[in-house]
Structure formats: structure tokens, C-alpha cells
Amino acid sequence: MSDLIRGTARGESVVPLSILDLATVGAGDTPADALRTTTELARRAEGWGYHRFWVAEHHGMPSVASSSPAVILAHLGASTRRIRLGSGGVMLPNHAPIVIAEQFGTLHALHPGRIDLGLGRAPGTDQATARALRRMATPDADDFPQQLAELTAFLDDDFPAGHPYERIHAVPGEASAPGSGRPPIWLLGSSGFSAQLAGLLGLPFAFAHHFSAANTIPALDIYRSAFQPSDVLDKPYAMIGVSAVAADTPGEALRTARTAALGMLWLRRGRPAPLPTPEEAESYPYSPAEQQFVEDWLSNVVHGDPVTVRAGLEALRERTGADELMITTGVYGAEARLRSFELIAGAYDMTGDPVGESPTRSSITTNIP
């Protein structure tokens, strides 16, 4: 039970709560400011009792400083002691599989038993930047299963005899430290493709409910229906990402959440920029269509005072059957972000009960990766 987040005001156990962070850059701040806030959030999240802390790969976005997950995770590992750290995710088609094997093999060597390797298919950027990343005229992720198989073989040092890469070893990795294991692989998705693949391979699955809410339950159904037991999991393990903003009052939570809504509107309009301040979000001259976009976007954000946010998260958990919730709070202001996660931890009575020792690879089959 040490890997579950335990304890509520009524004493019942709840699913683990985790954090997805994008190193959000607000108006007037620099990426360096955002990365310092990410580091402080990870450090505090460990003390508050969150299970894991992931960072996501994005490129070319002025509001996001998490373009290099492996670099950030190395720093976060040195700034924390227990909390699991991972990528949510690394966009595998952007990279040669051997590079990811080496990067996460290095992270595993530096912080053994604490690293998760979450993988996605999307480029994490616009098509022009994707072409620059992938060095091809038309970026394509159709060979993702083959890339995944190659990455897994590098991590396990287990290419079959006669394979062109049979004599190539990812170092650090299993070949350089036999018996050390490797970081658990998660598949991430916002549709049915990765859900089905994760199920067939018996891998844990993380679904991006925070930007594809209509597809959440269908994708989880596909994952569970397709699931085949593996040496990693004996039954499905599904985590969903959810946007949540807690504040001392419902009005303040909504005011804070609106900064992210306007930032998303700008991004969808092709005008990405650092996140606006609450004052900018309040005074922005929304057209009727823009106002509808903001309202629709906010309808998928769990926001309010701590009691309201906990109730919303629990309702979502019950509706989806998720085994874990990963909260993302990409709003303006370091203080608002830190306070939101602190209030949510308090609502779940997590404060003062930090997560225990990280699970070993042998414990993954308990379905808590």
C-alpha cells in the first residue's frame, strides 16, 4: 500500500494523484523562471504526497519551456528524493529510438527505480517544426509500433540474432548494468490507436482527457478490451490527465483558469504567446465564437475551492474507472500553480503523508507502475 496515496478525512483510500507539468511561461516571465517554478513544484509535490511528476515534450511554444524532458528530469531527480519522475511524454517519432534508450538509461542509472518513460506519437508542435525535428517533408508517425519495438529492444539489450542492430548496445542500459532493469514504458494517447496498442502489449496507458475529453471513455474501453497480460502488468492500468485549478474561493479559481483558456484560444488561432495575466484574460475583447470556445474549454477543467475540486476529480474517476489521476495546472503565475496543488493535496488529506519508497520493477505486476 505504500505506493497508493492513502488517507482522507473519512479514512477511505483513493487512487494515486500525480502531476503533469509543462514548465508554463507567463507574460513577463522567462523560460528560466518557468523552469525554476517547475523545480520548486516537484520538490513540494514530493512533500505533499503526489505519486509521480511528469514533464511533456513541446516545441516552438512561447508558453511552454519543457522542450527537453530528459534534461529537466535529470535536474528534478537531483532536487527530489522519492517521487517518481517521467515523461508525459517523449514524442518518439521526433527521435531515434537509440537516443531515447540512452537518455532514459542514463536517467535510470542516476535515479534508479524512479523514472517512467511515457511515449507519444504526436509531434508536440506545428507541422513546420515537426519537419525540422523529424527531417522529412511530411512528418508521419505510422511506424510508431516499429519504433517502439526498436526502443524496447535497445532498453532490454535484446535484439534477435541476425538483426542489423544485434551488436549495438545502448549505454547506460541493461547491457552495461545487467540486472538493473529499465524504466517502465507507458503509452500516451488522445485517441484509440495508442489505447489499443498499449492493451495488446500489456503496458500502462495514459489518456489525455484534459484536451480530448470526448474520447476518454471510448479510448479506455478500447484499452481494457484489447488488454493482454504481460510481464509488466497482469491487468489494465489506466491513468488520465485532467486539468484542475483549486483556489481559496471559486471565483479566484475561475479567474485563474481563464488565463489558460485564453492562452489555448491564442494557440488555436495560430498566435501562441506566453500565458496572459488574469487582468488580460478579464479585459480581452472576446467575440461570441471566442467566448464559446473559452466556455467549452473551461467545461473540461475541474475548478473551484478545494472541496469542489476534490468532488469533481472523484466524479471523473468514478465515471472513467481510472486507476490514477494526473493533474495539470497550466495557469498564469507560479504562486497560483503552487497554491492549487497544495490545496488539492490538502483536500485529499495528503499533506504530511508523502509517498513511500518507489516500486521496484518486480512490483510493477501489482498494477501500480
FENSULUR-V930635 format. One line per field, one symbol per residue. phi: phi as a letter, one per 20 degrees, with the letter a starting at -180 (. if undefined). burial: I if it has 16 or more other ideal C-beta (glycine too) atoms within 10 Angstrom, else O. A space follows every 50 residues. Layout:
phi: ???
burial: ???
This chain:
phi: .feeedncgdneecffdccdcdlfdegnddgffffffgffffffgfffof fbcdcdeccmdfecdefcgfffffffffecccgfcadcbeegffcfgfff fffeffffffcgmcdddeccdffmaefffffffelbfcgbdfeggfffff fffffelbffgnfgdgeececfrffebgnembffedddacbeffffffff emdfcddeffcbffeffgffffgffefcgcfecebfcddcecfbcdbfcg ffffgffffffffffgffemcfbgfffgffffefeffgffffgffffffd decqfgfffffffffffffemfebddeccedfngffffffffffgffele gncfgefffeffefffmcf
burial: OOIOIIIOOOOOOIIIIIIIIIIIIIIOIOIOIIIOIIIOIIIOIIIIII IIIIIIIIIIIIIIIIIOIIOIIIOIIOOIOOIIIIIIIIIIIIIOIIOI IIIIIIIIOOIOIIIIIIIIIIIIIOOOIIOIIIOOOOIOIOOIOOIIOI IIIIIOIOIOOOOOOOOOIIOIIIOOOOOOIIIIIIIIIIIIIIIIIIIO IIIIIIIIIIOOIOIIOOIIOIIOOIIOOOOIIOOIIIIIIIIIIIIOOO OIIIIIIIIIIIIIIIIOOOOIOIIIIIOOIOOOOOOOOIOOIIOOIIOI IIIIIIOOIIOIIIOIIOOIOIIIIIIIIIIIIIOIIIIIIIIIIOIIII OOOIIOOIIOIOOIOOOII
